[in-house]
Amino acid sequence: MLKALVLDYGGVLTDPGENNAKEPPLLTALRKVRQHGLKTALLSNADGWWQPPWQNLFDAAVISGEVGLAKPDPEIYLLTATKLDLEPAECVFVDDLAINVRGAAEAGMVGVHHRSTESTLEELEILLAIALRD
């Protein structure tokens, strides 16, 4: 059973979507996931930590520049699961780069390749059994 949503920042969480929503659709989805009691994490290959305005929506943040690991190294996904106090198989990871999704799958996570907000939200709704769109 999936218990956490792990999102990449650039290209996924920041994707404005196709419908000119008030906020990025995956940010809205993140809020809904939390309302349903699932854990959330940010996993980014950024050089160092920055302060996104909604950092309080994450139970864990793993930033490459801080931990000395980078996607697609399976170790960074294992570290993220550990910070969430979950097994990798309990986490679904979303990234816009297929190589990073493969790294997550190699570590034991469920991977979703982000191609559009609609397709990603549809896949996450199936995997998590939660309505994520307004």
LOBAGU-943667 format. One line per field, with one value per residue (C-alpha): residue number from 1; x, y, z. Coordinates in nm, 3 decimals, always signed. Example, Ala and Ser with C-alpha at 12.3 -4.5 7.8 and 13.67 -1.06 7.14 Angstrom:
<nodes>
zaza c(1_2)
X c(+1.230_+1.367)
Y c(-0.450_-0.106)
Z c(+0.780_+0.714)
</nodes>
This chain:
<nodes>
zaza c(1_2_3_4_5_6_7_8_9_10_11_12_13_14_15_16_17_18_19_20_21_22_23_24_25_26_27_28_29_30_31_32_33_34_35_36_37_38_39_40_41_42_43_44_45_46_47_48_49_50_51_52_53_54_55_56_57_58_59_60_61_62_63_64_65_66_67_68_69_70_71_72_73_74_75_76_77_78_79_80_81_82_83_84_85_86_87_88_89_90_91_92_93_94_95_96_97_98_99_100_101_102_103_104_105_106_107_108_109_110_111_112_113_114_115_116_117_118_119_120_121_122_123_124_125_126_127_128_129_130_131_132_133_134)
X c(+0.000_+0.131_+0.176_+0.379_+0.407_+0.760_+0.789_+1.067_+1.067_+1.161_+0.944_+0.698_+0.589_+0.643_+0.456_+0.173_-0.037_-0.262_-0.559_-0.414_-0.499_-0.442_-0.153_+0.045_-0.181_+0.069_+0.088_-0.291_-0.255_+0.010_-0.231_-0.503_-0.263_-0.174_-0.544_-0.581_-0.302_-0.027_+0.328_+0.500_+0.858_+1.048_+1.341_+1.552_+1.893_+1.935_+2.281_+2.157_+1.844_+1.620_+1.296_+0.993_+0.686_+0.513_+0.792_+0.556_+0.371_+0.659_+0.735_+1.087_+1.306_+1.610_+1.830_+2.132_+2.357_+2.293_+2.315_+2.594_+2.382_+2.194_+1.918_+1.923_+2.150_+1.922_+2.075_+1.901_+1.561_+1.643_+1.746_+1.416_+1.214_+1.416_+1.345_+0.973_+1.010_+0.873_+0.988_+1.066_+0.775_+0.537_+0.640_+0.541_+0.797_+0.721_+0.989_+0.995_+1.315_+1.271_+1.622_+1.526_+1.204_+1.411_+1.644_+1.345_+1.211_+1.555_+1.541_+1.198_+0.967_+0.672_+0.773_+0.561_+0.713_+0.567_+0.481_+0.181_-0.009_-0.324_-0.154_+0.041_-0.267_-0.466_-0.195_-0.159_-0.536_-0.530_-0.225_-0.335_-0.713_-0.760_-0.929_-0.657_-0.824_-1.081)
Y c(+0.000_+0.343_+0.581_+0.869_+1.098_+1.208_+1.489_+1.643_+2.023_+2.169_+2.043_+1.861_+2.061_+2.386_+2.270_+2.525_+2.267_+2.300_+2.478_+2.803_+2.702_+2.938_+2.721_+2.441_+2.131_+1.906_+2.149_+2.120_+1.741_+1.752_+1.933_+1.672_+1.384_+1.533_+1.577_+1.201_+1.129_+1.035_+1.157_+1.386_+1.456_+1.683_+1.519_+1.755_+1.757_+2.123_+2.236_+2.359_+2.423_+2.712_+2.822_+2.734_+2.916_+2.586_+2.393_+2.321_+2.079_+1.831_+1.577_+1.549_+1.733_+1.570_+1.808_+1.672_+1.962_+1.888_+1.509_+1.448_+1.214_+1.279_+1.121_+0.863_+0.702_+0.455_+0.566_+0.906_+0.737_+0.502_+0.803_+0.975_+0.669_+0.650_+1.016_+0.938_+0.630_+0.414_+0.135_+0.243_+0.027_+0.247_+0.557_+0.683_+0.912_+1.159_+1.309_+1.456_+1.270_+0.900_+0.815_+0.945_+0.742_+0.432_+0.509_+0.525_+0.195_+0.037_+0.148_-0.013_+0.289_+0.312_+0.554_+0.794_+0.967_+1.318_+1.413_+1.639_+1.738_+1.564_+1.229_+1.245_+1.331_+1.054_+0.798_+0.920_+0.905_+0.540_+0.453_+0.640_+0.595_+0.968_+1.236_+1.493_+1.732_+1.998)
Z c(+0.000_-0.094_+0.198_+0.053_-0.247_-0.338_-0.593_-0.795_-0.785_-1.123_-1.407_-1.181_-0.878_-1.069_-1.384_-1.431_-1.613_-1.912_-1.750_-1.607_-1.251_-0.956_-0.838_-1.002_-1.021_-0.847_-0.557_-0.523_-0.542_-0.270_-0.038_-0.104_-0.043_+0.295_+0.381_+0.329_+0.577_+0.334_+0.386_+0.136_+0.038_-0.195_-0.375_-0.584_-0.749_-0.651_-0.542_-0.206_-0.003_-0.089_+0.070_-0.143_-0.014_+0.063_+0.232_+0.525_+0.295_+0.310_+0.580_+0.438_+0.189_+0.033_-0.164_-0.352_-0.255_+0.113_+0.116_-0.135_-0.348_-0.671_-0.873_-1.031_-0.766_-0.581_-0.250_-0.264_-0.295_-0.006_+0.203_+0.121_+0.226_+0.549_+0.626_+0.581_+0.806_+0.524_+0.297_-0.061_-0.188_+0.015_-0.183_-0.527_-0.692_-0.973_-1.198_-1.548_-1.639_-1.720_-1.593_-1.246_-1.247_-1.334_-1.041_-0.807_-0.941_-0.894_-0.529_-0.492_-0.528_-0.762_-1.037_-1.239_-1.541_-1.553_-1.911_-1.844_-1.532_-1.660_-1.723_-1.396_-1.190_-1.360_-1.280_-0.919_-0.866_-0.971_-0.761_-0.448_-0.486_-0.407_-0.621_-0.682_-0.924_-0.840)
</nodes>
